[in-house]
């Protein structure tokens, strides 16, 4: 185990100022190159809280009631950022999300109109 006296002494660091480039970079991000990147998506189907004793009594086949009702809009996330509101639908034996309002879509539309 190292003693406190074995630690290096802290010292001041000086950082030079980051200067703006005289001209913009000649290379641009190729959006086609990132179109195949996979992003994690999740949907919030509901939440609940339970007492420890109730959790310990859960068994195969137990049903847990969530705080959302059928047909209620659910949040859809890309990573940890909200992407849209959606509706849970069942197709065959699997759950799906029908995308509704997309977060920031109105702002993006307005920005594209301003750029014209």
C-alpha positions in Angstrom: 0.0 0.0 0.0 1.3 3.4 -0.9 1.7 6.0 1.7 0.6 9.6 1.1 4.3 10.6 0.8 4.6 8.3 -2.3 2.2 10.4 -4.3 3.6 12.9 -6.8 3.3 16.5 -5.8 0.5 18.4 -7.7 1.7 21.3 -9.9 0.2 24.0 -12.1 -0.5 23.3 -15.7 -0.7 25.9 -18.4 -2.8 25.3 -21.5 -2.4 27.3 -24.6 -5.4 29.0 -26.1 -7.3 27.1 -28.7 -7.3 29.3 -31.8 -9.9 29.4 -34.5 -8.8 28.1 -37.9 -8.2 30.8 -40.5 -10.3 28.9 -43.0 -12.9 26.1 -42.5 -11.7 22.5 -42.9 -11.7 21.1 -46.4 -13.1 17.8 -45.3 -16.7 17.4 -44.2 -18.4 14.6 -42.3 -19.8 12.1 -44.7 -23.3 11.3 -43.3 -23.5 8.2 -45.5 -20.6 6.8 -43.6 -22.5 6.8 -40.3 -25.9 5.6 -41.5 -25.1 2.0 -40.6 -24.1 2.8 -37.0 -26.5 1.0 -34.6 -28.0 3.1 -31.8 -29.8 1.5 -28.7 -33.5 2.3 -28.6 -35.8 1.7 -25.7 -39.4 2.3 -24.9 -40.8 3.1 -21.4 -43.7 0.7 -21.0 -44.3 1.7 -17.4 -42.9 1.6 -13.9 -43.9 0.5 -10.4 -42.5 0.2 -7.0 -42.8 -2.9 -4.8 -42.0 -3.9 -1.3 -39.1 -6.2 -0.9 -41.4 -8.9 0.6 -43.6 -8.7 -2.5 -40.6 -9.0 -4.8 -39.4 -12.0 -2.9 -42.8 -13.6 -3.4 -42.7 -13.3 -7.3 -42.5 -16.5 -9.2 -42.7 -17.7 -12.8 -46.1 -16.5 -14.1 -46.5 -13.6 -11.7 -47.9 -10.4 -13.2 -46.7 -7.0 -12.2 -49.1 -4.0 -12.7 -47.4 -1.0 -14.3 -48.4 2.7 -14.0 -49.5 3.0 -17.7 -52.7 1.9 -19.3 -53.2 0.1 -22.6 -53.1 2.7 -25.5 -51.4 5.3 -23.4 -48.5 7.1 -25.2 -45.1 5.9 -24.2 -41.7 7.6 -24.4 -39.2 6.2 -26.9 -35.5 6.8 -26.3 -32.4 6.7 -28.5 -29.6 6.1 -26.0 -30.7 8.1 -22.9 -32.3 10.9 -24.9 -36.0 11.1 -25.6 -36.7 10.6 -29.3 -40.5 10.5 -29.6 -43.8 9.6 -28.1 -45.2 6.3 -29.4 -48.0 3.9 -29.1 -47.5 0.2 -28.2 -49.0 -2.1 -30.7 -49.1 -5.9 -31.0 -48.3 -7.5 -34.3 -48.4 -11.3 -34.2 -46.8 -12.3 -31.0 -44.4 -9.3 -30.6 -44.7 -5.8 -29.2 -44.0 -2.8 -31.5 -44.0 0.9 -31.2 -45.9 3.1 -33.6 -43.9 6.4 -33.7 -46.0 9.5 -33.0 -44.6 13.0 -32.2 -40.8 13.2 -32.7 -39.0 15.4 -30.3 -37.6 18.6 -31.9 -39.1 17.8 -35.3 -41.0 21.2 -35.4 -37.7 23.0 -34.5 -35.9 21.2 -37.3 -38.6 22.1 -39.8 -38.5 25.7 -38.8 -34.7 25.7 -39.0 -34.9 24.3 -42.6 -37.4 27.0 -43.6 -35.1 29.7 -42.2 -32.1 28.4 -44.1 -33.9 28.8 -47.4 
